[in-house]
Amino acid sequence: MPSTESNNLSKDWPEQFFRFLENEKDASIYTLRNYRQALGGFADWYHNENGQTAPWGNLKRDTFRVFLRHLGRSNFSQAAIRLRFSAINSFYKYLMRRGLLEASPVKGITLPKPSKRLPKFMTIEQMVQLLDAPEAEYRTKILANEGTNKKVRQTPYLRDRAILETIYSCGLRIGEICRMLCGEIDANELVVNVHGKGKKERQVPIGKTAVEAIQSYWLRLAKSPETNDPVFFASEKTRSPIYPRLVQLRLKNYLKACGLDPALTPHKLRHSYATHMLDAGADLRSVQEMLGHSNLATTQIYTHVTTERIKRAYNEAHPRA
């Protein structure tokens, strides 16, 4: 049983957990946001139900079962419910590893089965259209400002093209590309050193087209892998590392310009990368390593995507399908 002192300090356990995720696990801003929403959502619900702060060290399994029913009645999707309980489960595992608790009150709770959703991706033709969009937009603005004194800066478009090319060429997460440093690309060997989740590093091949886009951007800034400025992709105003939200907004603009769904996220470029690689015959283990997946089952979802597309093509084309 936890000590009385541990129970009195339990109100501080969530913040200790978040610091652990940020400092020791190098969790992304999205992971931290999701975990805060999960624990904060439970804490708010518990306070509304019981009129007091959640005593994390004394909570019972039945309390979490009631919370689970509350989420179901509140029209949370199966995925959202599983995400919240995954965060709560990770929190209690952390407490147990720290010796603050002996057992988890969420262990043994049956969650709704996840619905089988295949990841969205873009076709190769759509990807080519998107990758060409920054240069096309730059040229459009040049034409629109002909005859005026207004200058159109080329640097942001060179940077955006290099970012999109690199994400697609290497199958990177948005956080990974924002953390990249100049010295971590070998343009001769065509490999990039990537800092993934949980401070894990991996080497990923990069295509010549992406390297050329990066070099064009750096040439504009007079940068190189040996430069004293280590930032790979920089914010135009602050020269600090580019942040995820800016990448999302720029991508949305280019998707609109191409007539594609502006709701597609940078992660869909990663999905497209994996799908196109497997379509072209890459083996599953290699794609797993390049994506930085710790579990092969995570990568296998992309084989379902290609299989479903093959089935659709067969059903549409075969006369006796």
matplotlib code that plots the C-alpha trace (Angstrom):
import matplotlib.pyplot as plt

x = [0.0, 1.3, 2.3, 0.3, 3.0, 2.7, -1.1, -0.7, 1.7, -0.3, -1.8, 1.7, 2.1, 0.7, 3.1, 6.0, 4.8, 4.7, 8.2, 9.4, 7.8, 9.3, 12.8, 13.5, 11.3, 11.7, 7.9, 6.5, 4.3, 1.4, 2.0, 2.3, -0.9, -2.8, -1.6, -2.5, -6.0, -6.5, -5.4, -7.0, -10.2, -10.4, -9.5, -12.3, -14.8, -13.8, -14.1, -17.5, -18.7, -17.2, -16.4, -12.8, -9.4, -8.7, -6.6, -4.5, -3.0, -6.3, -8.5, -10.2, -10.9, -14.6, -14.1, -12.4, -15.1, -17.7, -15.4, -15.3, -19.2, -19.2, -17.0, -19.2, -22.3, -20.5, -20.1, -16.4, -15.1, -13.6, -10.2, -10.5, -11.5, -8.6, -6.2, -7.4, -7.0, -3.7, -2.4, -3.9, -2.3, 1.1, 0.7, 0.1, 3.0, 5.2, 4.0, 4.7, 8.2, 8.9, 7.7, 4.8, 2.2, 2.1, -0.7, -2.6, -6.3, -6.9, -5.4, -8.0, -10.5, -12.0, -11.9, -14.0, -12.2, -10.5, -12.3, -10.2, -9.3, -6.8, -4.4, -5.1, -2.4, -1.9, -1.3, 2.1, 0.5, -0.9, 2.4, 4.3, 1.7, 2.1, 5.9, 5.9, 3.4, 5.9, 7.8, 4.4, 3.2, 6.4, 6.2, 2.5, 3.3, 6.2, 3.7, 1.1, 3.6, 5.0, 5.1, 5.1, 8.0, 7.0, 9.6, 8.7, 11.1, 12.2, 13.6, 10.3, 9.3, 12.8, 12.5, 9.0, 9.9, 12.9, 10.7, 8.1, 10.7, 12.5, 9.4, 8.3, 11.8, 12.6, 9.1, 9.7, 7.4, 6.8, 8.7, 11.7, 12.1, 11.7, 14.5, 17.0, 20.4, 22.7, 25.4, 23.1, 22.8, 25.5, 24.8, 27.5, 26.2, 22.6, 21.6, 20.2, 20.5, 17.1, 16.1, 12.9, 10.6, 12.1, 15.5, 16.0, 18.2, 18.1, 19.8, 17.4, 18.2, 17.3, 16.7, 18.8, 15.8, 15.4, 19.1, 19.1, 16.1, 17.9, 21.1, 19.1, 17.6, 21.0, 22.7, 20.2, 21.1, 24.9, 24.7, 26.2, 26.5, 29.7, 28.2, 28.2, 24.4, 23.2, 19.5, 18.4, 15.1, 14.7, 11.8, 12.1, 11.6, 13.4, 16.0, 15.1, 14.2, 10.9, 8.0, 5.4, 2.4, 4.1, 4.7, 1.1, -0.2, 2.2, 1.1, -2.5, -1.9, -0.2, -2.9, -5.6, -3.5, -3.4, -7.1, -6.4, -8.0, -6.6, -7.3, -4.5, -1.6, 2.1, 1.8, -0.1, 3.1, 4.6, 1.7, 2.2, 5.9, 5.2, 2.4, 4.4, 7.5, 5.5, 3.7, 7.1, 8.2, 10.1, 10.2, 8.3, 11.2, 13.2, 10.2, 9.7, 13.4, 13.1, 9.9, 11.4, 8.5, 9.4, 6.6, 6.2, 2.4, 2.4, 4.0, 1.8, -1.2, 0.3, 0.2, -3.6, -3.8, -2.1, -4.2, -7.4, -6.5, -5.6, -8.9, -10.8, -8.9, -9.7, -13.4, -13.6, -11.7, -12.3, -15.3, -16.1, -15.2]
y = [0.0, 3.5, 5.6, 8.4, 10.8, 9.4, 9.9, 13.5, 14.2, 12.4, 15.6, 16.4, 13.1, 14.1, 17.1, 14.8, 12.4, 15.2, 16.3, 12.7, 12.5, 15.8, 15.5, 11.8, 10.3, 13.3, 13.1, 15.2, 18.2, 16.2, 13.3, 15.8, 17.5, 14.2, 13.0, 16.3, 16.1, 12.5, 13.0, 16.5, 15.2, 12.5, 14.9, 17.4, 14.5, 13.2, 16.7, 17.3, 13.9, 14.0, 17.6, 17.0, 16.6, 13.1, 11.1, 9.3, 7.0, 5.7, 5.4, 2.0, 0.1, 0.7, 4.4, 4.1, 1.7, 4.5, 7.0, 4.7, 4.6, 8.4, 8.7, 6.3, 8.3, 11.5, 10.2, 9.8, 7.7, 4.3, 5.6, 8.7, 6.4, 4.1, 7.0, 8.4, 5.1, 4.5, 7.7, 6.9, 3.4, 4.9, 7.2, 4.4, 2.3, 5.3, 5.5, 1.8, 2.0, 4.9, 2.7, 5.1, 2.4, -1.4, -1.9, -0.1, 0.6, 0.5, -2.9, -5.4, -2.8, -3.9, -1.2, -0.9, -2.7, -0.3, 0.2, -0.8, 2.4, 2.4, 5.3, 8.0, 8.6, 10.5, 8.9, 9.4, 11.9, 13.9, 13.8, 15.2, 17.9, 18.8, 18.8, 21.2, 23.5, 25.8, 26.7, 27.1, 29.5, 31.5, 31.9, 32.9, 35.6, 36.9, 37.2, 38.9, 41.5, 42.3, 46.1, 46.8, 47.6, 44.7, 42.0, 38.3, 36.6, 33.2, 31.8, 30.7, 28.7, 27.1, 26.1, 24.8, 22.7, 21.3, 20.4, 18.6, 16.8, 15.6, 14.5, 12.4, 11.2, 10.0, 9.2, 11.6, 12.6, 16.4, 16.5, 14.7, 17.2, 20.2, 18.8, 18.1, 19.7, 20.7, 18.2, 15.2, 14.9, 13.1, 14.4, 12.1, 8.9, 10.1, 9.3, 11.4, 10.8, 11.1, 11.7, 9.8, 9.1, 8.3, 9.8, 6.9, 7.6, 5.9, 6.4, 6.9, 7.1, 10.3, 10.8, 13.0, 15.3, 16.1, 16.7, 19.1, 21.0, 21.3, 22.5, 25.1, 26.4, 26.4, 28.1, 30.9, 31.2, 30.7, 27.6, 24.1, 21.0, 22.5, 25.9, 27.3, 27.7, 24.2, 24.8, 22.6, 24.4, 27.9, 30.3, 33.2, 35.8, 34.4, 32.1, 29.6, 26.0, 25.8, 24.8, 22.1, 24.5, 26.5, 23.4, 22.4, 25.8, 26.0, 22.5, 23.5, 26.4, 24.2, 21.5, 24.1, 25.4, 21.9, 21.3, 18.6, 18.1, 20.8, 18.7, 16.3, 16.6, 16.3, 12.8, 11.8, 12.4, 9.7, 7.4, 8.1, 7.3, 3.9, 3.0, 3.9, 2.0, -1.2, -0.8, -0.7, -3.9, -2.8, -5.4, -4.8, -5.0, -2.4, 0.0, -0.6, 0.4, 3.5, 4.6, 4.0, 1.7, -0.4, -2.9, -4.6, -4.7, -0.8, -1.1, -3.9, -1.6, -0.3, -3.7, -3.7, -0.4, -1.8, -5.0, -3.1, -1.0, -4.2, -5.7, -2.5, -2.5, -6.2, -5.7, -2.7, -4.3, -8.1, -9.2, -12.0, -10.4]
z = [0.0, -0.7, 2.3, 3.7, 2.5, -1.0, -0.9, 0.2, -2.6, -5.2, -6.5, -7.9, -9.6, -13.0, -13.3, -12.3, -15.1, -17.7, -16.8, -17.1, -20.6, -21.8, -20.3, -20.2, -22.9, -25.3, -26.0, -28.8, -28.1, -29.4, -27.0, -24.1, -25.2, -25.5, -22.1, -20.4, -22.0, -20.8, -17.2, -17.0, -18.5, -15.8, -13.0, -14.1, -14.3, -10.9, -9.3, -10.8, -9.6, -6.1, -5.3, -4.6, -6.3, -7.7, -5.1, -7.8, -5.2, -3.8, -6.9, -7.6, -10.7, -10.4, -10.5, -13.9, -15.1, -14.3, -16.2, -19.2, -19.3, -19.0, -22.1, -24.0, -23.1, -24.1, -27.7, -27.6, -30.4, -29.7, -30.7, -28.4, -25.5, -26.1, -26.4, -23.0, -21.2, -22.9, -21.4, -18.0, -18.1, -19.0, -16.0, -13.6, -15.1, -14.4, -10.8, -10.3, -11.8, -9.4, -6.4, -5.7, -6.2, -6.2, -8.7, -11.4, -10.9, -14.7, -15.2, -16.4, -17.7, -21.0, -23.6, -26.8, -29.7, -32.1, -35.4, -38.4, -40.2, -43.0, -43.1, -45.7, -48.3, -51.6, -55.0, -56.6, -59.0, -56.2, -54.4, -57.4, -57.7, -54.1, -54.2, -57.2, -55.5, -53.7, -56.9, -58.8, -56.1, -56.2, -60.0, -59.6, -57.2, -59.4, -62.3, -60.0, -59.0, -62.4, -63.0, -59.2, -56.8, -54.6, -54.3, -53.8, -51.5, -52.8, -49.6, -48.0, -51.1, -51.4, -47.7, -48.1, -51.1, -49.3, -46.2, -48.3, -50.4, -47.2, -45.4, -48.4, -49.3, -45.8, -44.4, -41.4, -38.6, -38.4, -35.0, -36.6, -39.4, -37.1, -34.9, -37.7, -37.6, -40.6, -39.7, -39.8, -43.5, -45.6, -49.2, -50.6, -49.1, -49.3, -45.7, -42.9, -39.2, -37.6, -34.0, -33.5, -30.6, -27.2, -28.2, -30.6, -33.6, -37.0, -40.3, -43.3, -47.0, -48.7, -52.4, -54.7, -55.5, -51.8, -51.4, -54.3, -52.8, -49.5, -51.2, -53.2, -49.9, -48.1, -51.0, -50.7, -47.0, -47.5, -45.3, -45.5, -43.3, -41.8, -41.0, -37.5, -37.8, -37.0, -37.8, -40.7, -41.5, -40.0, -39.4, -41.8, -39.1, -36.1, -37.7, -35.0, -35.9, -37.7, -35.6, -36.4, -36.6, -39.4, -41.4, -41.0, -42.2, -45.2, -46.2, -46.0, -48.4, -50.9, -50.7, -51.4, -54.3, -55.8, -55.3, -52.7, -49.3, -47.0, -44.0, -44.9, -42.4, -42.7, -41.3, -44.5, -46.4, -44.2, -44.9, -48.6, -48.4, -46.7, -49.1, -52.2, -50.9, -50.3, -53.7, -55.4, -53.7, -50.7, -47.9, -44.8, -42.4, -44.3, -44.3, -40.6, -39.9, -42.1, -40.4, -37.0, -35.9, -32.8, -33.7, -37.1, -36.6, -36.9, -40.3, -41.5, -41.7, -44.9, -46.5, -45.8, -47.7, -50.8, -50.6, -50.4, -53.4, -55.4, -54.5, -55.7, -59.0, -59.5, -58.7, -61.0, -63.9, -63.9, -65.9, -63.5, -60.3]

ax = plt.figure().add_subplot(projection="3d")
ax.plot(x, y, z, "-o")
ax.set_aspect("equal")
plt.show()
